[in-house]
């Protein structure tokens, strides 16, 4: 379930855009009329009547994005992000819906914690937001949460993101209970006995820099285990922020074998490698870490061939003082909501590595489908969830340009191409530039 402000839909006309809806095979130039928040007509020279007109000649209109992996830091670290600031950042990034992770303080592991967030979202969220609840109490890996009660209150799914469920037996029971609720289990795949103390990807560069390495097998080993459990239980599973060649190979084999498994990858893992760590910039430190060029190539191929069906930002804001320290002392995590499309367009679409249509689908339909949400689409009768994109616009990413409360972006100082000009979420114009 998604929660946000209960506001009426608007009357809008988006005039003259190139409409690209990959899931429906649509690529045409037309006007789109929105009546009371619902797409009422597609055509040419639609009469504006009392509608607000958004001129879009030369721009691309696509289904708005869905981010299945966001850290809103509420409750506990509102200095880093809030529901209001995080959803405003998402609107600026072209998102019509986001899913928030439960590793807050306190953890979202009870009816009280979830209920409080739902109420805050109804008054503060600029776009609809869903909340995942924890798999285990306090994400301690010892006791399952009351999944049935949490699902009844609106939990979109269950995850202990930030930490793995170390016990295979408990993970198996989580899959069983998750199936009863009808909600997806999403897993952070990390074997901590292999990754403990790791600061970056284990390889030639970590050896040169003298940093403790975080090997790719620490991820892929747990990916294999969780896919095996999902196969045995014949239950669905979602793999969070994949980063390694071995991991996508395992997911590809599982999907070919008929396992209902989905996976996500982040813009930073698709666009950067561990070479970036040579700068010692704490803003390129994340978990899982940036890996080798061969890993990046494997992720791109998996995105192209449909093995990976979701792009997720893993938006993880941190206060300035937390990142303004030596690399090895800095926390893991980077922001991404406001820069994801531009990063992907600049580093994947423009060089010809991935078609625009694939990026749009993996940012919209793919994530919505993985969690059983309504899929954004440009069709008469559909709720208006639209993003207007300027593919020709170039701009520089600077710290003063964010709506997020945090600025720990891995793209700071870079000039990118592809700008979000407007976002319509749940029938409302929530962002315009």
C-alpha positions, 0 to 999 in steps of 0.5 A: 500500500502507498500513503500520501496527502489526500489531495484532489487531482488536477486538470492538466494538458501536456502539449506536444511531447514525445510520449514513450511508454515502453511497457505498452509499446507506445512511442508517438507525439501527442497531447495528454489531457488529465481530468481530475487526476486521470488521463482522459484523452490522448490526441492532437490539438486538445482544447485546454478549456480550464486546464493548466497547460504544460508546454512540452514540445521537444520533451519526452513524456514517460510513465513516472518512476517508482523507487523501491529502495529509499532511506527516509531516515524517519524516525531517528535521523530527521537531520538527514532526511524526513518524509517531507524532504525525501518525497520532495527530492523524489518528486524532483527526480521524476518519481511518483512513488517510493518505498522506504526501508525499515532500518530506522531508529527505532526499527519499523518492526511493530504496529506502533512504528508503522502506524506512526509513519503512515499517519505522517505520510498522509500529512507530509508526503509530497508523493505516495510512499510505501513502507517496508517493515522489518523481517526480524524484530529490531533487525536482530536476526533472532525473532520474526516480526508480526508479519500478518499484523504489519501487512494488515496495517499496510506494510508493502513488503518485508526486509532487514535491509542494512543487515542480512538474515543470517540464519537459514532456518529463520530466512526459510520461515520468513519466506513461509510467513511472507507468502501468507501475507501476500507481501514480497520478502526483500533481502540484503545479501551479505555474508558478514564473516567475509565482508566484515571490516571491508571498506571497498571492493576486494581487488587490485585497487583495494590492495594498492590503497591499503584498504580492507576488501569486501569481496564479491563472494560475500554478496553472491554466496548469500544470493545463492542461499536465499535463491535456494530457499526461495526455490525450495519453498516455491516463494517469491523473493526480491534481491536488493542492490546487486553489485557482482557478476556472480550475483546476476549469474545466479539470478539469471539461472534462478529465473530461467528455472522458474523461480519467482525472483526479482532483482534491483541494481543502482545507478551508481553500480551501473555507472561507476567502478572501484576506480572511483575510490582512488579519489578517496572521496567518502561520497563513493563509499557505499554498501555493497561497494563499487566493484570492477569493470567486469561486474559493471558490465555484467550488471548492464547486460543483466539490465538489458536482457531483463534478468534485472527488472528494477533500478533502485537508488538506495538513496541513503542520506548522511549529514555533512559532518559524517562524510567530511572525514577520511574515507575509512571513517565515513559511513556507507551510503550515497543519495540518488533520488534527484540524479538517477535519471540523469546519471543513467541517461549520461552514462548508459543511454548516451554512449549506446550501452542501454536503450532509453526505453529499457531505462524508463521501463526498469525505473517504472514498470519493473519496480512497481511489478516487483512489489505488486503496485499499480504500474504507471502507464500512459493510457486513457483511464489511468491515474496520471503518473507522468514524468517530463524529460528534457534529454538535451539539457545539460547541467552540473550537479552541485551541493546547493541544488538538492531538495534532500536534506543531505548532499552526499551524492556520488555525482557532485561536480559532474556535468550530466545530461537529461533533466526532469522538467515536471513530475505528475504523481497521483494526478497532481503536478508535484514538481516543475522546473 
